[in-house]
Amino acid sequence: MARDPRQPKASSKQRPAVYYADPAHPGRSRHRECFRQPRINPKRAGYQLTDGPCWVCEHAKSDYTLYVGHVQQTEHLELIATSLEQVSDAGFALAKEVRCRSFLGRMERKIMEAELPAMVSAFRQAWQQAEKQSADPDGTVARIQWPGDDPGARKMQEVAFRAFSTGLLYAVIGIKGSRGVLSPLDPRYYLARGNPTQPSFVDSSAIEQVSGCLGYIARHIRRKVQQRRDELQANRGQDASECLRLLAQLYGASPLRLAETALAFLEPSRQLSDAVQARAETMANNIYQRSHQQKPLPGE
């Protein structure tokens, strides 16, 4: 049975990239395979050979990288929320025991550690994990090229994108400090004050208060993350390959070339390994299948 001409070929790994000037977008080029809608053979049409790059695939690279970045942000925020919930749960359990073992709700730390070793250890371990998750880890910067809508309208902009800056993560869900002071919705606001089980005399109300605050923040983060995820999926599709499908259908570009360009950008060597090449082919076939099934495009 002959292959459907709309379906991407099995692999372009061994095929060199050939670029032609795009008459519809002066000053830009496309892959030979990206002149697909309407059906155009750029060589037969007499289009000029260029050195590239393909502007549609560059657009795909930017969109795909940003989508992946948004997903990574929400995943990291959920890890923070989980760590805060663990502190909250362990803290309320410990606070209850301390309160019930003392008329005034205060215990000497040494006595508490001797009588409640497992509960104290669970709380302190959860606290340390929350401190680690909520801190600013080392982030990698991906530089994304944004093509202008019109070659003469604006120059290419280079955007620095830091995937795991915790301050940025909090900011995108509305948790912002003021004049260098952390927001009360920022978990670091409480974690920086120190573990409430460390003083010589431990107060159950101090443990309970910080546990309640961190539990509230965890729920706030989860609500905001879900809102952000819903907005992303409504505007950009259910997964990162949907932004590639949008470009493939809008401009007739090759799904395989789009996938290869997007995935190569996220590789340290900018080269496709066999595993990543196979992933690109799978993405391209998924894009074809969704287009063939006439599923709504992102944003529709």
C-alpha atoms as an extended CHARMM CRD file, in Angstrom:
* protein
*
       300  EXT
         1         1  MET       CA              0.0000000000        0.0000000000        0.0000000000  PROA      1               0.0000000000
         2         2  ALA       CA              1.3710000000        3.3980000000       -0.9500000000  PROA      2               0.0000000000
         3         3  ARG       CA              2.2150000000        5.7880000000        1.8700000000  PROA      3               0.0000000000
         4         4  ASP       CA             -0.1380000000        8.7020000000        2.3970000000  PROA      4               0.0000000000
         5         5  PRO       CA              1.8060000000       11.6640000000        0.9740000000  PROA      5               0.0000000000
         6         6  ARG       CA              0.7200000000       13.8320000000        3.8920000000  PROA      6               0.0000000000
         7         7  GLN       CA              2.3690000000       11.5170000000        6.4130000000  PROA      7               0.0000000000
         8         8  PRO       CA              5.9830000000       12.3390000000        7.3610000000  PROA      8               0.0000000000
         9         9  LYS       CA              8.7020000000       10.0950000000        6.0400000000  PROA      9               0.0000000000
        10        10  ALA       CA             10.3180000000        7.6990000000        8.4770000000  PROA      10              0.0000000000
        11        11  SER       CA             13.4700000000        9.7250000000        9.0740000000  PROA      11              0.0000000000
        12        12  SER       CA             15.3860000000       12.7380000000        7.8980000000  PROA      12              0.0000000000
        13        13  LYS       CA             18.4680000000       11.9550000000        9.9690000000  PROA      13              0.0000000000
        14        14  GLN       CA             20.6050000000       11.1380000000        6.9270000000  PROA      14              0.0000000000
        15        15  ARG       CA             19.0810000000       13.8230000000        4.7180000000  PROA      15              0.0000000000
        16        16  PRO       CA             20.9560000000       17.1140000000        4.6050000000  PROA      16              0.0000000000
        17        17  ALA       CA             18.9770000000       20.2410000000        5.3250000000  PROA      17              0.0000000000
        18        18  VAL       CA             18.2550000000       22.1670000000        2.1270000000  PROA      18              0.0000000000
        19        19  TYR       CA             16.7910000000       25.6650000000        2.3420000000  PROA      19              0.0000000000
        20        20  TYR       CA             15.0080000000       27.8730000000       -0.1800000000  PROA      20              0.0000000000
        21        21  ALA       CA             13.9420000000       31.4910000000        0.0110000000  PROA      21              0.0000000000
        22        22  ASP       CA             10.2850000000       31.8790000000        0.9740000000  PROA      22              0.0000000000
        23        23  PRO       CA              8.6150000000       34.3240000000       -1.4680000000  PROA      23              0.0000000000
        24        24  ALA       CA              5.6320000000       34.6840000000        0.8460000000  PROA      24              0.0000000000
        25        25  HSD       CA              7.9380000000       35.9820000000        3.5920000000  PROA      25              0.0000000000
        26        26  PRO       CA             10.7140000000       38.0340000000        2.0140000000  PROA      26              0.0000000000
        27        27  GLY       CA             14.0620000000       37.6920000000        3.7270000000  PROA      27              0.0000000000
        28        28  ARG       CA             13.2340000000       34.3090000000        5.2110000000  PROA      28              0.0000000000
        29        29  SER       CA             13.8660000000       30.7280000000        4.2370000000  PROA      29              0.0000000000
        30        30  ARG       CA             12.2790000000       27.3300000000        4.6900000000  PROA      30              0.0000000000
        31        31  HSD       CA             13.4100000000       23.7410000000        4.5860000000  PROA      31              0.0000000000
        32        32  ARG       CA             12.7030000000       22.1350000000        1.2540000000  PROA      32              0.0000000000
        33        33  GLU       CA             10.2300000000       19.8500000000        3.0620000000  PROA      33              0.0000000000
        34        34  CYS       CA              8.4740000000       22.7950000000        4.7050000000  PROA      34              0.0000000000
        35        35  PHE       CA              6.9380000000       24.0060000000        1.4300000000  PROA      35              0.0000000000
        36        36  ARG       CA              3.9670000000       21.6720000000        1.6800000000  PROA      36              0.0000000000
        37        37  GLN       CA              0.8550000000       23.8390000000        1.7020000000  PROA      37              0.0000000000
        38        38  PRO       CA             -0.0320000000       24.4540000000       -0.9970000000  PROA      38              0.0000000000
        39        39  ARG       CA              1.9600000000       21.6930000000       -2.6510000000  PROA      39              0.0000000000
        40        40  ILE       CA              5.1030000000       23.4160000000       -3.8260000000  PROA      40              0.0000000000
        41        41  ASN       CA              8.3310000000       21.9820000000       -5.1480000000  PROA      41              0.0000000000
        42        42  PRO       CA             10.6670000000       24.9170000000       -4.4320000000  PROA      42              0.0000000000
        43        43  LYS       CA             13.2740000000       23.6420000000       -6.8780000000  PROA      43              0.0000000000
        44        44  ARG       CA             10.8130000000       23.3700000000       -9.7420000000  PROA      44              0.0000000000
        45        45  ALA       CA              9.2820000000       26.6870000000       -8.7660000000  PROA      45              0.0000000000
        46        46  GLY       CA             12.7010000000       28.2940000000       -9.1650000000  PROA      46              0.0000000000
        47        47  TYR       CA             13.0660000000       29.4420000000       -5.5740000000  PROA      47              0.0000000000
        48        48  GLN       CA             16.5550000000       30.5540000000       -4.5900000000  PROA      48              0.0000000000
        49        49  LEU       CA             18.7480000000       28.2840000000       -2.4860000000  PROA      49              0.0000000000
        50        50  THR       CA             19.7970000000       29.8230000000        0.8430000000  PROA      50              0.0000000000
        51        51  ASP       CA             21.8270000000       28.9420000000        3.9100000000  PROA      51              0.0000000000
        52        52  GLY       CA             18.7240000000       28.9090000000        6.1120000000  PROA      52              0.0000000000
        53        53  PRO       CA             17.5480000000       28.6260000000        8.7660000000  PROA      53              0.0000000000
        54        54  CYS       CA             13.9130000000       27.6500000000        8.2800000000  PROA      54              0.0000000000
        55        55  TRP       CA             11.8740000000       30.4080000000        9.8770000000  PROA      55              0.0000000000
        56        56  VAL       CA              8.9160000000       28.1380000000       10.6270000000  PROA      56              0.0000000000
        57        57  CYS       CA             11.1210000000       25.6030000000       12.4080000000  PROA      57              0.0000000000
        58        58  GLU       CA             12.8010000000       28.4160000000       14.3470000000  PROA      58              0.0000000000
        59        59  HSD       CA              9.3490000000       29.5300000000       15.4290000000  PROA      59              0.0000000000
        60        60  ALA       CA              8.6100000000       25.9470000000       16.4780000000  PROA      60              0.0000000000
        61        61  LYS       CA             11.8400000000       25.8080000000       18.4650000000  PROA      61              0.0000000000
        62        62  SER       CA             10.8220000000       28.8900000000       20.4480000000  PROA      62              0.0000000000
        63        63  ASP       CA              7.2370000000       27.7700000000       21.0610000000  PROA      63              0.0000000000
        64        64  TYR       CA              8.2100000000       24.2230000000       22.0040000000  PROA      64              0.0000000000
        65        65  THR       CA             10.9550000000       25.3550000000       24.4000000000  PROA      65              0.0000000000
        66        66  LEU       CA              8.6290000000       27.7960000000       26.1240000000  PROA      66              0.0000000000
        67        67  TYR       CA              5.9240000000       25.1400000000       26.4740000000  PROA      67              0.0000000000
        68        68  VAL       CA              8.4100000000       22.7210000000       28.0060000000  PROA      68              0.0000000000
        69        69  GLY       CA              9.6110000000       25.4820000000       30.2970000000  PROA      69              0.0000000000
        70        70  HSD       CA              6.0690000000       26.2070000000       31.4890000000  PROA      70              0.0000000000
        71        71  VAL       CA              5.5170000000       22.5170000000       32.2110000000  PROA      71              0.0000000000
        72        72  GLN       CA              8.7800000000       22.3170000000       34.1570000000  PROA      72              0.0000000000
        73        73  GLN       CA              7.7740000000       25.3640000000       36.1680000000  PROA      73              0.0000000000
        74        74  THR       CA              4.4380000000       23.8660000000       37.1980000000  PROA      74              0.0000000000
        75        75  GLU       CA              6.0710000000       20.5330000000       38.0380000000  PROA      75              0.0000000000
        76        76  HSD       CA              8.6240000000       22.2500000000       40.2680000000  PROA      76              0.0000000000
        77        77  LEU       CA              5.9060000000       24.2800000000       41.9770000000  PROA      77              0.0000000000
        78        78  GLU       CA              4.0280000000       21.0600000000       42.6920000000  PROA      78              0.0000000000
        79        79  LEU       CA              7.1650000000       19.6040000000       44.2700000000  PROA      79              0.0000000000
        80        80  ILE       CA              7.3270000000       22.6660000000       46.5110000000  PROA      80              0.0000000000
        81        81  ALA       CA              3.6560000000       22.2550000000       47.4310000000  PROA      81              0.0000000000
        82        82  THR       CA              4.1970000000       18.5790000000       48.2700000000  PROA      82              0.0000000000
        83        83  SER       CA              7.1460000000       19.3720000000       50.5280000000  PROA      83              0.0000000000
        84        84  LEU       CA              5.1210000000       22.0600000000       52.3420000000  PROA      84              0.0000000000
        85        85  GLU       CA              2.2240000000       19.6400000000       52.8510000000  PROA      85              0.0000000000
        86        86  GLN       CA              4.5970000000       17.1470000000       54.4280000000  PROA      86              0.0000000000
        87        87  VAL       CA              5.8470000000       19.7830000000       56.8630000000  PROA      87              0.0000000000
        88        88  SER       CA              2.2760000000       20.7890000000       57.6550000000  PROA      88              0.0000000000
        89        89  ASP       CA              1.0850000000       17.2210000000       58.2920000000  PROA      89              0.0000000000
        90        90  ALA       CA              4.1030000000       16.2920000000       60.4140000000  PROA      90              0.0000000000
        91        91  GLY       CA              3.9060000000       19.5930000000       62.2860000000  PROA      91              0.0000000000
        92        92  PHE       CA              0.2530000000       19.3010000000       63.2650000000  PROA      92              0.0000000000
        93        93  ALA       CA              0.8120000000       15.7570000000       64.5010000000  PROA      93              0.0000000000
        94        94  LEU       CA              3.8090000000       16.8230000000       66.5830000000  PROA      94              0.0000000000
        95        95  ALA       CA              2.1010000000       19.9470000000       67.9150000000  PROA      95              0.0000000000
        96        96  LYS       CA             -0.8490000000       17.8880000000       69.1440000000  PROA      96              0.0000000000
        97        97  GLU       CA              1.4140000000       15.5400000000       71.0790000000  PROA      97              0.0000000000
        98        98  VAL       CA              3.4260000000       18.3730000000       72.6200000000  PROA      98              0.0000000000
        99        99  ARG       CA              0.2220000000       20.1820000000       73.5840000000  PROA      99              0.0000000000
       100       100  CYS       CA             -1.3640000000       17.1000000000       75.0930000000  PROA      100             0.0000000000
       101       101  ARG       CA              1.7640000000       16.2080000000       77.0920000000  PROA      101             0.0000000000
       102       102  SER       CA              2.0870000000       19.6170000000       78.7320000000  PROA      102             0.0000000000
       103       103  PHE       CA             -0.5600000000       21.7500000000       80.4700000000  PROA      103             0.0000000000
       104       104  LEU       CA              0.9590000000       24.9160000000       78.9790000000  PROA      104             0.0000000000
       105       105  GLY       CA              1.7650000000       23.3450000000       75.6240000000  PROA      105             0.0000000000
       106       106  ARG       CA              5.5100000000       23.7480000000       76.0640000000  PROA      106             0.0000000000
       107       107  MET       CA              8.1730000000       21.0730000000       76.4320000000  PROA      107             0.0000000000
       108       108  GLU       CA             11.8750000000       21.1090000000       76.9710000000  PROA      108             0.0000000000
       109       109  ARG       CA             13.5170000000       20.1820000000       73.6890000000  PROA      109             0.0000000000
       110       110  LYS       CA             15.5510000000       17.3260000000       75.1880000000  PROA      110             0.0000000000
       111       111  ILE       CA             12.4430000000       15.7870000000       76.7440000000  PROA      111             0.0000000000
       112       112  MET       CA             10.5030000000       16.1360000000       73.5070000000  PROA      112             0.0000000000
       113       113  GLU       CA             13.3100000000       14.4760000000       71.5330000000  PROA      113             0.0000000000
       114       114  ALA       CA             13.4780000000       11.6290000000       74.0570000000  PROA      114             0.0000000000
       115       115  GLU       CA              9.7330000000       11.0230000000       74.2520000000  PROA      115             0.0000000000
       116       116  LEU       CA              8.7860000000       11.6820000000       70.5920000000  PROA      116             0.0000000000
       117       117  PRO       CA             11.8780000000       10.7550000000       68.5370000000  PROA      117             0.0000000000
       118       118  ALA       CA             10.0490000000        9.5020000000       65.4560000000  PROA      118             0.0000000000
       119       119  MET       CA              7.6890000000       12.4770000000       65.2270000000  PROA      119             0.0000000000
       120       120  VAL       CA             10.4560000000       15.0060000000       65.8010000000  PROA      120             0.0000000000
       121       121  SER       CA             12.6340000000       13.3120000000       63.1780000000  PROA      121             0.0000000000
       122       122  ALA       CA              9.7730000000       13.2560000000       60.6480000000  PROA      122             0.0000000000
       123       123  PHE       CA              9.1000000000       16.9580000000       61.1410000000  PROA      123             0.0000000000
       124       124  ARG       CA             12.7410000000       17.9730000000       60.8870000000  PROA      124             0.0000000000
       125       125  GLN       CA             13.3300000000       15.8930000000       57.7770000000  PROA      125             0.0000000000
       126       126  ALA       CA             10.2380000000       17.3990000000       56.1370000000  PROA      126             0.0000000000
       127       127  TRP       CA             11.4270000000       20.8650000000       57.1450000000  PROA      127             0.0000000000
       128       128  GLN       CA             14.8630000000       20.3180000000       55.5810000000  PROA      128             0.0000000000
       129       129  GLN       CA             13.2940000000       19.0370000000       52.3730000000  PROA      129             0.0000000000
       130       130  ALA       CA             10.9820000000       22.0490000000       52.2050000000  PROA      130             0.0000000000
       131       131  GLU       CA             13.9440000000       24.3890000000       52.6860000000  PROA      131             0.0000000000
       132       132  LYS       CA             15.7260000000       22.6580000000       49.8170000000  PROA      132             0.0000000000
       133       133  GLN       CA             12.7230000000       22.6850000000       47.4660000000  PROA      133             0.0000000000
       134       134  SER       CA             11.7940000000       26.2860000000       48.2300000000  PROA      134             0.0000000000
       135       135  ALA       CA             15.2850000000       27.7150000000       47.8150000000  PROA      135             0.0000000000
       136       136  ASP       CA             16.7310000000       29.0880000000       44.5750000000  PROA      136             0.0000000000
       137       137  PRO       CA             18.5000000000       26.1680000000       42.8980000000  PROA      137             0.0000000000
       138       138  ASP       CA             21.0060000000       26.5760000000       40.1070000000  PROA      138             0.0000000000
       139       139  GLY       CA             19.1030000000       27.0960000000       36.8590000000  PROA      139             0.0000000000
       140       140  THR       CA             20.2220000000       26.6280000000       33.3100000000  PROA      140             0.0000000000
       141       141  VAL       CA             19.6170000000       29.3790000000       30.8100000000  PROA      141             0.0000000000
       142       142  ALA       CA             18.2880000000       28.5220000000       27.3750000000  PROA      142             0.0000000000
       143       143  ARG       CA             18.5770000000       31.2450000000       24.7820000000  PROA      143             0.0000000000
       144       144  ILE       CA             15.5740000000       31.3960000000       22.5140000000  PROA      144             0.0000000000
       145       145  GLN       CA             15.4470000000       33.1460000000       19.1610000000  PROA      145             0.0000000000
       146       146  TRP       CA             12.1300000000       34.8910000000       18.5260000000  PROA      146             0.0000000000
       147       147  PRO       CA             11.5250000000       35.7030000000       14.8640000000  PROA      147             0.0000000000
       148       148  GLY       CA              9.6190000000       38.8990000000       14.1840000000  PROA      148             0.0000000000
       149       149  ASP       CA              6.2500000000       38.7440000000       12.4790000000  PROA      149             0.0000000000
       150       150  ASP       CA              7.6240000000       40.9420000000        9.7320000000  PROA      150             0.0000000000
       151       151  PRO       CA             11.3440000000       40.8600000000        8.8060000000  PROA      151             0.0000000000
       152       152  GLY       CA             11.3900000000       44.6470000000        8.6800000000  PROA      152             0.0000000000
       153       153  ALA       CA              9.3000000000       45.2310000000       11.7750000000  PROA      153             0.0000000000
       154       154  ARG       CA             11.7450000000       44.2090000000       14.4540000000  PROA      154             0.0000000000
       155       155  LYS       CA             15.0350000000       42.4490000000       14.8690000000  PROA      155             0.0000000000
       156       156  MET       CA             15.4930000000       38.9720000000       16.2440000000  PROA      156             0.0000000000
       157       157  GLN       CA             15.2430000000       39.0820000000       20.0000000000  PROA      157             0.0000000000
       158       158  GLU       CA             17.2500000000       36.8840000000       22.2810000000  PROA      158             0.0000000000
       159       159  VAL       CA             15.3260000000       35.9280000000       25.3690000000  PROA      159             0.0000000000
       160       160  ALA       CA             17.0370000000       34.4670000000       28.4030000000  PROA      160             0.0000000000
       161       161  PHE       CA             14.8080000000       31.8570000000       29.9610000000  PROA      161             0.0000000000
       162       162  ARG       CA             15.6660000000       30.4890000000       33.4020000000  PROA      162             0.0000000000
       163       163  ALA       CA             13.6230000000       27.3690000000       33.9560000000  PROA      163             0.0000000000
       164       164  PHE       CA             14.1330000000       26.8750000000       37.6760000000  PROA      164             0.0000000000
       165       165  SER       CA             14.4980000000       30.3090000000       39.2700000000  PROA      165             0.0000000000
       166       166  THR       CA             12.2980000000       29.9050000000       42.3430000000  PROA      166             0.0000000000
       167       167  GLY       CA             11.7100000000       33.6460000000       42.6010000000  PROA      167             0.0000000000
       168       168  LEU       CA             10.3660000000       33.5950000000       39.0430000000  PROA      168             0.0000000000
       169       169  LEU       CA              8.2480000000       30.5380000000       39.8200000000  PROA      169             0.0000000000
       170       170  TYR       CA              6.5560000000       32.3070000000       42.7180000000  PROA      170             0.0000000000
       171       171  ALA       CA              6.1170000000       35.4700000000       40.6860000000  PROA      171             0.0000000000
       172       172  VAL       CA              4.2740000000       33.7310000000       37.8420000000  PROA      172             0.0000000000
       173       173  ILE       CA              1.6050000000       32.5690000000       40.2950000000  PROA      173             0.0000000000
       174       174  GLY       CA              1.2880000000       35.9690000000       41.9460000000  PROA      174             0.0000000000
       175       175  ILE       CA              3.5760000000       35.4900000000       44.9700000000  PROA      175             0.0000000000
       176       176  LYS       CA              5.6920000000       38.6380000000       44.8890000000  PROA      176             0.0000000000
       177       177  GLY       CA              7.6420000000       40.4290000000       47.5700000000  PROA      177             0.0000000000
       178       178  SER       CA              7.9400000000       44.1640000000       47.9790000000  PROA      178             0.0000000000
       179       179  ARG       CA             11.0870000000       46.2580000000       48.4460000000  PROA      179             0.0000000000
       180       180  GLY       CA             13.2240000000       43.2380000000       49.1690000000  PROA      180             0.0000000000
       181       181  VAL       CA             10.8050000000       41.7680000000       51.7310000000  PROA      181             0.0000000000
       182       182  LEU       CA              9.3840000000       38.3170000000       51.0270000000  PROA      182             0.0000000000
       183       183  SER       CA              5.6450000000       37.9680000000       50.5910000000  PROA      183             0.0000000000
       184       184  PRO       CA              3.7420000000       36.2400000000       53.4540000000  PROA      184             0.0000000000
       185       185  LEU       CA              2.6700000000       33.7400000000       50.7760000000  PROA      185             0.0000000000
       186       186  ASP       CA              6.3020000000       32.8620000000       50.0660000000  PROA      186             0.0000000000
       187       187  PRO       CA              7.2560000000       29.7220000000       52.0450000000  PROA      187             0.0000000000
       188       188  ARG       CA             10.7630000000       31.0920000000       52.5090000000  PROA      188             0.0000000000
       189       189  TYR       CA              9.2010000000       33.8060000000       54.6750000000  PROA      189             0.0000000000
       190       190  TYR       CA              8.5530000000       31.1360000000       57.3400000000  PROA      190             0.0000000000
       191       191  LEU       CA             11.3150000000       28.6370000000       56.6590000000  PROA      191             0.0000000000
       192       192  ALA       CA             13.9770000000       31.3500000000       57.0300000000  PROA      192             0.0000000000
       193       193  ARG       CA             12.8620000000       31.9910000000       60.6250000000  PROA      193             0.0000000000
       194       194  GLY       CA             14.1910000000       28.6390000000       61.7550000000  PROA      194             0.0000000000
       195       195  ASN       CA             12.8290000000       25.2670000000       62.7570000000  PROA      195             0.0000000000
       196       196  PRO       CA             10.3990000000       25.6770000000       65.7050000000  PROA      196             0.0000000000
       197       197  THR       CA             11.6240000000       22.4250000000       67.2800000000  PROA      197             0.0000000000
       198       198  GLN       CA             15.1270000000       23.7960000000       67.8800000000  PROA      198             0.0000000000
       199       199  PRO       CA             14.6560000000       26.2300000000       70.8090000000  PROA      199             0.0000000000
       200       200  SER       CA             15.4780000000       25.0110000000       74.3440000000  PROA      200             0.0000000000
       201       201  PHE       CA             11.7580000000       25.0430000000       75.1150000000  PROA      201             0.0000000000
       202       202  VAL       CA              9.4740000000       24.0640000000       72.2560000000  PROA      202             0.0000000000
       203       203  ASP       CA              6.0630000000       25.7290000000       72.0240000000  PROA      203             0.0000000000
       204       204  SER       CA              3.2990000000       23.6830000000       70.4100000000  PROA      204             0.0000000000
       205       205  SER       CA              1.5460000000       26.8420000000       69.2260000000  PROA      205             0.0000000000
       206       206  ALA       CA              4.6540000000       27.9020000000       67.2610000000  PROA      206             0.0000000000
       207       207  ILE       CA              4.7480000000       24.5310000000       65.5050000000  PROA      207             0.0000000000
       208       208  GLU       CA              1.0190000000       24.6640000000       64.8390000000  PROA      208             0.0000000000
       209       209  GLN       CA              1.1430000000       28.2030000000       63.4810000000  PROA      209             0.0000000000
       210       210  VAL       CA              3.9220000000       27.5820000000       60.9650000000  PROA      210             0.0000000000
       211       211  SER       CA              2.3340000000       24.2600000000       59.9650000000  PROA      211             0.0000000000
       212       212  GLY       CA             -0.9420000000       26.0180000000       59.2270000000  PROA      212             0.0000000000
       213       213  CYS       CA              0.7450000000       28.7740000000       57.2250000000  PROA      213             0.0000000000
       214       214  LEU       CA              2.7430000000       26.3280000000       55.1090000000  PROA      214             0.0000000000
       215       215  GLY       CA             -0.3240000000       24.1470000000       54.5810000000  PROA      215             0.0000000000
       216       216  TYR       CA             -2.3000000000       27.1730000000       53.3780000000  PROA      216             0.0000000000
       217       217  ILE       CA              0.5240000000       28.1550000000       51.0040000000  PROA      217             0.0000000000
       218       218  ALA       CA              0.6710000000       24.6110000000       49.6170000000  PROA      218             0.0000000000
       219       219  ARG       CA             -3.0240000000       24.7420000000       48.7450000000  PROA      219             0.0000000000
       220       220  HSD       CA             -2.6420000000       28.2220000000       47.2810000000  PROA      220             0.0000000000
       221       221  ILE       CA              0.2000000000       27.0090000000       45.0540000000  PROA      221             0.0000000000
       222       222  ARG       CA             -1.8000000000       24.0040000000       43.8600000000  PROA      222             0.0000000000
       223       223  ARG       CA             -4.7880000000       26.1910000000       42.9600000000  PROA      223             0.0000000000
       224       224  LYS       CA             -2.6180000000       28.6180000000       41.0220000000  PROA      224             0.0000000000
       225       225  VAL       CA             -0.7210000000       25.8080000000       39.2910000000  PROA      225             0.0000000000
       226       226  GLN       CA             -3.9780000000       24.2140000000       38.1440000000  PROA      226             0.0000000000
       227       227  GLN       CA             -5.2110000000       27.5570000000       36.8010000000  PROA      227             0.0000000000
       228       228  ARG       CA             -1.9360000000       28.0540000000       34.9530000000  PROA      228             0.0000000000
       229       229  ARG       CA             -2.0500000000       24.5270000000       33.5310000000  PROA      229             0.0000000000
       230       230  ASP       CA             -5.6370000000       24.9880000000       32.3560000000  PROA      230             0.0000000000
       231       231  GLU       CA             -4.7330000000       28.2660000000       30.6350000000  PROA      231             0.0000000000
       232       232  LEU       CA             -1.6750000000       26.7330000000       28.9780000000  PROA      232             0.0000000000
       233       233  GLN       CA             -3.6110000000       23.7750000000       27.6370000000  PROA      233             0.0000000000
       234       234  ALA       CA             -6.4840000000       25.9580000000       26.4380000000  PROA      234             0.0000000000
       235       235  ASN       CA             -4.1590000000       28.3120000000       24.5670000000  PROA      235             0.0000000000
       236       236  ARG       CA             -1.3170000000       25.9910000000       23.5380000000  PROA      236             0.0000000000
       237       237  GLY       CA             -2.7570000000       22.4790000000       23.5560000000  PROA      237             0.0000000000
       238       238  GLN       CA             -2.6440000000       19.4110000000       25.7620000000  PROA      238             0.0000000000
       239       239  ASP       CA              1.0840000000       18.8120000000       25.2450000000  PROA      239             0.0000000000
       240       240  ALA       CA              4.1530000000       20.4330000000       23.7340000000  PROA      240             0.0000000000
       241       241  SER       CA              3.7280000000       18.8130000000       20.3250000000  PROA      241             0.0000000000
       242       242  GLU       CA              0.4520000000       20.6940000000       19.8320000000  PROA      242             0.0000000000
       243       243  CYS       CA              2.2830000000       23.9570000000       19.2000000000  PROA      243             0.0000000000
       244       244  LEU       CA              4.1620000000       22.1420000000       16.4290000000  PROA      244             0.0000000000
       245       245  ARG       CA              0.9050000000       20.8760000000       14.9530000000  PROA      245             0.0000000000
       246       246  LEU       CA             -0.4220000000       24.4140000000       14.8940000000  PROA      246             0.0000000000
       247       247  LEU       CA              2.5830000000       25.5980000000       12.8760000000  PROA      247             0.0000000000
       248       248  ALA       CA              2.4580000000       22.5670000000       10.6030000000  PROA      248             0.0000000000
       249       249  GLN       CA             -1.1630000000       23.2530000000        9.7250000000  PROA      249             0.0000000000
       250       250  LEU       CA             -0.8710000000       27.0280000000        9.5140000000  PROA      250             0.0000000000
       251       251  TYR       CA              2.2010000000       27.0870000000        7.2990000000  PROA      251             0.0000000000
       252       252  GLY       CA              2.3520000000       23.6260000000        5.8000000000  PROA      252             0.0000000000
       253       253  ALA       CA              5.7280000000       22.8880000000        7.3840000000  PROA      253             0.0000000000
       254       254  SER       CA              7.1330000000       19.3940000000        7.7730000000  PROA      254             0.0000000000
       255       255  PRO       CA              6.1090000000       17.9120000000       11.1540000000  PROA      255             0.0000000000
       256       256  LEU       CA              9.3300000000       15.9050000000       11.2210000000  PROA      256             0.0000000000
       257       257  ARG       CA             11.5590000000       18.9080000000       10.5610000000  PROA      257             0.0000000000
       258       258  LEU       CA              9.6310000000       20.8850000000       13.1820000000  PROA      258             0.0000000000
       259       259  ALA       CA             10.0870000000       18.1350000000       15.7570000000  PROA      259             0.0000000000
       260       260  GLU       CA             13.7720000000       17.6460000000       14.9590000000  PROA      260             0.0000000000
       261       261  THR       CA             14.5510000000       21.3520000000       15.2370000000  PROA      261             0.0000000000
       262       262  ALA       CA             12.6500000000       21.7170000000       18.5090000000  PROA      262             0.0000000000
       263       263  LEU       CA             14.2340000000       18.6850000000       20.1570000000  PROA      263             0.0000000000
       264       264  ALA       CA             17.7680000000       19.3890000000       18.9160000000  PROA      264             0.0000000000
       265       265  PHE       CA             17.6750000000       22.8000000000       20.5920000000  PROA      265             0.0000000000
       266       266  LEU       CA             17.1970000000       21.1340000000       23.9800000000  PROA      266             0.0000000000
       267       267  GLU       CA             20.1590000000       18.7970000000       23.4580000000  PROA      267             0.0000000000
       268       268  PRO       CA             23.5190000000       20.0010000000       24.8820000000  PROA      268             0.0000000000
       269       269  SER       CA             25.3270000000       19.1720000000       21.6290000000  PROA      269             0.0000000000
       270       270  ARG       CA             22.4530000000       20.4890000000       19.4670000000  PROA      270             0.0000000000
       271       271  GLN       CA             22.6380000000       17.0940000000       17.7200000000  PROA      271             0.0000000000
       272       272  LEU       CA             20.0280000000       14.3470000000       17.6460000000  PROA      272             0.0000000000
       273       273  SER       CA             20.9460000000       11.0090000000       19.1810000000  PROA      273             0.0000000000
       274       274  ASP       CA             19.2140000000        7.8780000000       17.9050000000  PROA      274             0.0000000000
       275       275  ALA       CA             16.8320000000        7.9960000000       20.8730000000  PROA      275             0.0000000000
       276       276  VAL       CA             15.9280000000       11.6450000000       20.3100000000  PROA      276             0.0000000000
       277       277  GLN       CA             15.5770000000       11.0550000000       16.5690000000  PROA      277             0.0000000000
       278       278  ALA       CA             13.1120000000        8.2720000000       17.3080000000  PROA      278             0.0000000000
       279       279  ARG       CA             11.2310000000       10.6140000000       19.5960000000  PROA      279             0.0000000000
       280       280  ALA       CA             11.0800000000       13.2470000000       16.8570000000  PROA      280             0.0000000000
       281       281  GLU       CA              9.6260000000       10.6900000000       14.4560000000  PROA      281             0.0000000000
       282       282  THR       CA              7.0270000000        9.6670000000       17.0270000000  PROA      282             0.0000000000
       283       283  MET       CA              6.0540000000       13.3050000000       17.5760000000  PROA      283             0.0000000000
       284       284  ALA       CA              5.7920000000       13.8870000000       13.8320000000  PROA      284             0.0000000000
       285       285  ASN       CA              3.5240000000       10.8840000000       13.4020000000  PROA      285             0.0000000000
       286       286  ASN       CA              1.3560000000       12.0330000000       16.3150000000  PROA      286             0.0000000000
       287       287  ILE       CA              1.0400000000       15.4550000000       14.6990000000  PROA      287             0.0000000000
       288       288  TYR       CA              0.0080000000       13.8280000000       11.4500000000  PROA      288             0.0000000000
       289       289  GLN       CA             -2.5480000000       11.5870000000       13.1740000000  PROA      289             0.0000000000
       290       290  ARG       CA             -4.1230000000       14.4950000000       15.0540000000  PROA      290             0.0000000000
       291       291  SER       CA             -4.2850000000       16.5910000000       11.9220000000  PROA      291             0.0000000000
       292       292  HSD       CA             -5.7910000000       13.6760000000        9.9990000000  PROA      292             0.0000000000
       293       293  GLN       CA             -8.4350000000       13.2770000000       12.7340000000  PROA      293             0.0000000000
       294       294  GLN       CA             -9.1920000000       17.0070000000       12.3690000000  PROA      294             0.0000000000
       295       295  LYS       CA             -8.8360000000       17.6830000000       16.0920000000  PROA      295             0.0000000000
       296       296  PRO       CA             -9.2600000000       21.3550000000       17.0490000000  PROA      296             0.0000000000
       297       297  LEU       CA             -6.0940000000       23.4040000000       16.9730000000  PROA      297             0.0000000000
       298       298  PRO       CA             -4.8100000000       25.0430000000       20.1620000000  PROA      298             0.0000000000
       299       299  GLY       CA             -6.7500000000       28.1980000000       20.9720000000  PROA      299             0.0000000000
       300       300  GLU       CA             -9.7980000000       27.2250000000       18.9240000000  PROA      300             0.0000000000
